[in-house]
Amino acid sequence: MHRPRPTLESVARRAGVSRATVSRVVNGSTKVGEDSREAVLSAIQELGYIPNQAARSLVTQRTDSFALVLPEEPGRVFSDDRFFPGVVRGVSQELEGADKQLVLMMARSAASRDRIERFALARHVDGVMVASMHGADPLPAALAGMGIPVVCNERVPGPASPPYVGVDNAAGAALAVEHLIRSGRTRIATVAGPQDMVAGMDRLSGYRAALDGARLAARVAVGDFTQESGAVAMRELLDREPRLDGVFVASDLMAIGVLRALRRAGRRVPDDVAVVGFDDIEPARYTEPPLTTVRQPIGGIGRRLARQLLRLTAGETIEPALVLPTELVIRESA
């Protein structure tokens, strides 16, 4: 038999309070005594009452929804790059624990950025997280200028970056190169990431700094964080310097392509060329040989990103920069 849907009135009767008191509790008002609040919450749970989200939003000016914006093409977001699902998983876990909703959006074009700005300006979400930015992306500054809480997963190049959660990419790259140097490698190249992305730029800076400290020459090719670009860049480096004995690759996905290119060129890893990647994605454990890499806490980035935005929208003061550490994971490739 179909049971009628619980109403505000039925919750009030069960809790022994007024309808107005139930409404205040549902809408998060602090003007309710603790005993009354507990009685209302207990009645809501017993009856299975589901508040009307639209009505609640009108009262509280909150939607309990947050956008995660990825300035990428859908084909890249849904590729074999483990960064995106890792960040999405971390964000969704944190929001779910706070009983909030996630809205996933992609913004690779000016038109899509305009659409997201209109969506946020209409207050369809309470705040926005922006991840995987390219260049001085205008979207974070535009959103912040509208008074919309925004947190990024990397610093935005320029004088006034919105709050961000990132990792120490330069220090991680230096760890990788210093490990290669300690193992006796002297002709160390890098397959750098895109130079319009902070991660790509900082990992290249860390590589150069480590080589400068050892007075070794830099050899650089640039990829786009895909397997194919790693293979192409490795072939380019071998053509320029056949005697390479080490390579730092700015992502594990590119490193998989590097390993394939070295194998096809007849180079043994690590006997002839030692390889170190970056990210510590799951497949890095199962390459041939298993990949030495720099671990960054991808899921942790997503969780901290959401946590910082929740704090910001709650009116708390948050750190302008939350930089998470990296660590070297040594396996058989180096």
Legacy VTK file of the C-alpha trace (Angstrom):
# vtk DataFile Version 3.0
C-alpha trace
ASCII
DATASET POLYDATA
POINTS 334 float
0.000 0.000 0.000
1.355 3.447 -0.969
2.214 5.566 2.050
1.656 9.324 1.800
4.838 11.357 1.601
5.742 12.915 4.979
5.124 16.651 5.171
6.411 19.514 7.265
3.191 19.291 9.289
3.601 15.580 10.011
7.170 16.164 11.183
5.920 18.967 13.454
3.257 16.701 14.963
5.750 13.878 15.569
8.294 16.262 17.130
5.697 18.146 19.182
6.770 21.519 17.833
5.371 24.142 15.492
5.633 24.014 11.712
7.779 27.163 11.878
10.257 25.407 14.179
10.589 22.497 11.756
11.136 24.958 8.919
13.896 26.718 10.870
15.685 23.439 11.581
15.448 22.287 7.965
16.809 25.625 6.757
19.738 25.617 9.159
18.600 28.445 11.421
20.445 28.849 14.710
17.331 30.307 16.385
16.124 26.936 17.642
16.712 25.392 21.056
18.851 22.267 21.177
16.020 20.075 22.543
13.644 21.189 19.788
16.319 20.682 17.142
16.992 17.136 18.337
13.260 16.338 18.378
12.832 17.625 14.807
15.870 15.755 13.483
14.660 12.560 15.150
11.197 12.976 13.612
12.698 13.625 10.169
14.684 10.401 10.399
11.769 8.333 11.705
9.352 9.566 9.031
11.851 9.639 6.172
11.005 13.267 5.457
12.853 14.788 2.454
12.965 18.608 2.499
11.928 20.501 -0.629
15.304 21.587 -1.994
13.903 24.425 -4.117
12.052 25.936 -1.169
15.057 25.470 1.078
17.307 27.211 -1.431
14.964 30.225 -1.540
15.222 30.594 2.225
18.906 29.843 2.753
20.248 31.205 -0.564
22.193 27.931 -0.759
21.886 25.083 -3.245
24.178 22.614 -1.420
25.719 21.979 -4.861
29.302 22.649 -5.938
30.830 22.676 -9.414
34.091 21.009 -10.392
35.278 22.614 -13.629
37.845 20.883 -15.843
39.162 23.147 -18.624
39.723 20.170 -20.922
38.115 18.472 -23.899
35.798 15.590 -22.932
38.061 13.169 -24.822
40.944 13.999 -22.471
38.875 13.945 -19.276
37.541 10.493 -20.142
40.861 9.122 -21.420
43.301 6.826 -19.616
44.754 9.761 -17.662
44.179 8.750 -14.029
44.452 12.332 -12.761
40.887 13.244 -13.639
39.045 10.285 -12.077
41.305 10.566 -9.029
40.435 14.208 -8.434
36.732 13.644 -9.158
36.676 10.707 -6.744
38.339 12.733 -3.985
36.011 15.703 -4.466
32.882 13.533 -4.576
33.894 11.622 -1.425
34.366 14.840 0.516
31.130 16.412 -0.719
29.151 13.230 -0.104
30.400 13.171 3.456
29.131 16.731 3.862
25.769 15.849 2.232
26.486 18.103 -0.774
26.049 17.573 -4.504
28.725 17.621 -7.216
28.205 19.211 -10.626
30.913 18.274 -13.161
31.533 20.788 -15.968
34.127 21.130 -18.743
35.399 24.456 -20.052
37.849 24.237 -22.931
36.398 27.054 -25.068
35.417 30.688 -24.543
31.778 29.722 -25.095
31.894 27.018 -22.419
33.573 29.412 -19.971
30.835 31.976 -20.591
28.214 29.287 -19.954
29.843 28.350 -16.651
30.074 31.999 -15.596
26.337 32.455 -16.264
25.537 29.219 -14.433
27.532 30.298 -11.376
26.251 33.897 -11.470
22.690 32.534 -11.376
23.733 30.819 -8.107
22.945 27.319 -9.325
25.972 26.280 -7.224
27.388 27.605 -3.963
31.002 27.537 -5.120
33.357 26.363 -7.849
36.527 24.253 -7.974
38.742 24.617 -11.067
41.260 21.883 -11.912
43.721 21.248 -14.766
44.094 24.864 -15.837
45.954 25.930 -18.957
47.847 29.219 -18.949
46.471 32.246 -17.145
42.925 30.905 -17.409
40.560 33.892 -16.922
37.763 31.779 -15.431
38.888 31.697 -11.752
39.421 35.464 -11.628
36.105 36.080 -13.391
34.233 33.902 -10.893
35.992 35.483 -7.907
35.154 38.926 -9.320
31.464 37.971 -9.233
31.737 37.152 -5.544
31.533 33.400 -6.152
33.728 31.278 -3.844
36.380 29.565 -5.953
39.341 27.292 -5.190
41.805 25.982 -7.801
43.992 22.883 -7.872
47.060 24.914 -8.844
48.133 28.510 -8.439
46.953 30.801 -11.205
49.949 32.539 -12.838
49.844 36.239 -12.125
49.824 38.621 -9.167
46.504 37.597 -7.571
45.852 33.849 -7.569
42.619 32.619 -5.955
43.110 30.119 -3.102
44.528 26.852 -4.387
45.440 23.306 -3.407
48.452 21.852 -5.198
51.581 19.766 -4.816
55.241 20.763 -4.753
55.925 19.845 -8.379
59.370 21.437 -8.505
60.583 19.620 -5.393
59.168 16.332 -6.690
60.985 16.700 -10.004
64.214 17.535 -8.186
63.826 14.361 -6.099
63.563 12.323 -9.297
66.588 13.886 -10.974
68.734 13.743 -7.849
67.983 10.021 -7.612
69.182 9.556 -11.194
72.341 11.540 -10.439
73.095 9.480 -7.321
72.793 6.307 -9.379
75.609 7.570 -11.607
73.630 8.933 -14.552
75.199 11.980 -16.192
73.324 12.407 -19.491
69.816 12.959 -18.130
67.015 14.203 -20.361
63.448 15.128 -19.551
60.125 14.741 -21.288
58.475 17.853 -19.881
54.756 18.459 -19.584
52.831 21.231 -21.380
54.405 24.594 -20.714
51.051 26.369 -20.460
50.274 24.389 -17.281
51.757 25.089 -13.840
52.562 21.401 -13.266
54.454 21.234 -16.564
56.369 24.430 -15.878
57.259 23.603 -12.274
58.390 20.055 -13.013
60.676 21.379 -15.722
62.036 24.002 -13.295
62.758 21.293 -10.719
64.575 19.205 -13.345
66.733 22.157 -14.408
67.547 23.138 -10.821
68.744 19.620 -9.947
70.944 19.459 -13.052
72.346 22.952 -12.411
73.294 21.856 -8.893
75.273 18.947 -10.360
76.633 21.029 -13.265
75.043 18.765 -15.844
73.532 19.777 -19.173
69.779 19.789 -19.710
68.146 17.971 -22.628
64.460 18.780 -23.025
61.572 17.571 -25.153
57.958 18.492 -24.434
54.892 16.249 -24.381
51.218 16.754 -23.556
50.750 14.215 -20.716
49.674 11.436 -23.126
51.370 8.109 -23.827
51.844 8.882 -27.500
53.509 12.236 -26.813
55.924 10.487 -24.433
56.938 8.020 -27.131
57.388 10.780 -29.732
59.438 12.928 -27.347
61.673 9.981 -26.398
62.425 9.228 -30.055
63.293 12.895 -30.538
65.665 12.854 -27.569
67.403 9.684 -28.756
67.895 11.203 -32.200
69.532 14.242 -30.608
71.587 12.339 -28.016
71.893 8.567 -28.565
74.036 8.184 -25.432
71.343 9.260 -22.959
71.522 7.230 -19.751
68.619 8.702 -17.773
65.281 10.409 -18.345
62.862 12.153 -16.020
59.326 12.078 -17.427
56.832 14.641 -16.123
53.952 12.134 -15.929
53.620 8.376 -15.604
51.322 8.270 -18.605
54.043 9.811 -20.782
56.578 7.505 -19.118
54.654 4.473 -20.381
55.169 5.832 -23.908
58.851 6.477 -23.120
59.366 2.864 -22.010
57.769 1.645 -25.228
59.994 3.896 -27.359
63.144 2.798 -25.532
62.243 -0.867 -25.950
61.686 -0.392 -29.683
65.013 1.432 -29.955
66.789 -1.531 -28.346
67.616 0.314 -25.102
67.414 -1.713 -21.883
65.770 -0.148 -18.837
67.435 0.507 -16.462
70.751 -0.949 -17.708
71.101 1.496 -20.596
68.604 4.193 -19.657
67.034 4.716 -16.221
63.515 6.167 -16.224
61.626 8.057 -13.513
58.028 9.231 -13.905
55.674 11.430 -11.897
52.206 10.792 -10.367
52.396 7.150 -9.163
49.298 6.068 -11.036
48.217 2.439 -10.598
49.629 1.203 -13.970
53.117 2.407 -12.933
53.401 -0.709 -10.778
52.798 -3.017 -13.735
54.959 -1.562 -16.500
57.967 -3.557 -17.691
60.011 -2.888 -15.645
57.889 -1.342 -12.848
58.246 2.428 -12.913
60.163 4.480 -10.362
58.045 7.577 -9.898
57.183 10.596 -7.784
53.988 10.073 -5.824
51.524 12.917 -5.622
48.320 12.397 -3.601
45.806 12.762 -6.430
42.801 11.694 -4.363
44.050 13.873 -1.521
44.119 16.869 -3.856
40.442 16.329 -4.651
39.469 15.924 -0.996
41.409 18.995 0.115
40.031 20.995 -2.824
36.453 20.275 -1.743
37.282 20.753 1.950
38.782 24.188 1.331
35.761 25.274 -0.725
33.344 24.052 1.960
35.235 26.077 4.533
35.246 29.132 2.284
31.504 28.977 1.651
30.925 28.580 5.386
32.584 31.956 5.902
35.862 30.623 7.267
39.264 32.081 6.427
41.342 29.562 4.495
44.999 29.355 3.540
45.727 31.097 0.224
47.981 28.184 -0.760
47.814 24.600 0.483
50.801 22.736 -1.002
50.910 18.972 -0.457
54.231 17.071 -0.356
55.490 14.525 -2.865
57.656 11.461 -2.332
59.911 9.285 -4.455
58.756 5.698 -4.988
61.693 3.543 -6.116
60.996 0.572 -8.369
62.995 -1.279 -11.000
63.110 1.305 -13.822
65.691 3.423 -11.978
LINES 1 335
334 0 1 2 3 4 5 6 7 8 9 10 11 12 13 14 15 16 17 18 19 20 21 22 23 24 25 26 27 28 29 30 31 32 33 34 35 36 37 38 39 40 41 42 43 44 45 46 47 48 49 50 51 52 53 54 55 56 57 58 59 60 61 62 63 64 65 66 67 68 69 70 71 72 73 74 75 76 77 78 79 80 81 82 83 84 85 86 87 88 89 90 91 92 93 94 95 96 97 98 99 100 101 102 103 104 105 106 107 108 109 110 111 112 113 114 115 116 117 118 119 120 121 122 123 124 125 126 127 128 129 130 131 132 133 134 135 136 137 138 139 140 141 142 143 144 145 146 147 148 149 150 151 152 153 154 155 156 157 158 159 160 161 162 163 164 165 166 167 168 169 170 171 172 173 174 175 176 177 178 179 180 181 182 183 184 185 186 187 188 189 190 191 192 193 194 195 196 197 198 199 200 201 202 203 204 205 206 207 208 209 210 211 212 213 214 215 216 217 218 219 220 221 222 223 224 225 226 227 228 229 230 231 232 233 234 235 236 237 238 239 240 241 242 243 244 245 246 247 248 249 250 251 252 253 254 255 256 257 258 259 260 261 262 263 264 265 266 267 268 269 270 271 272 273 274 275 276 277 278 279 280 281 282 283 284 285 286 287 288 289 290 291 292 293 294 295 296 297 298 299 300 301 302 303 304 305 306 307 308 309 310 311 312 313 314 315 316 317 318 319 320 321 322 323 324 325 326 327 328 329 330 331 332 333
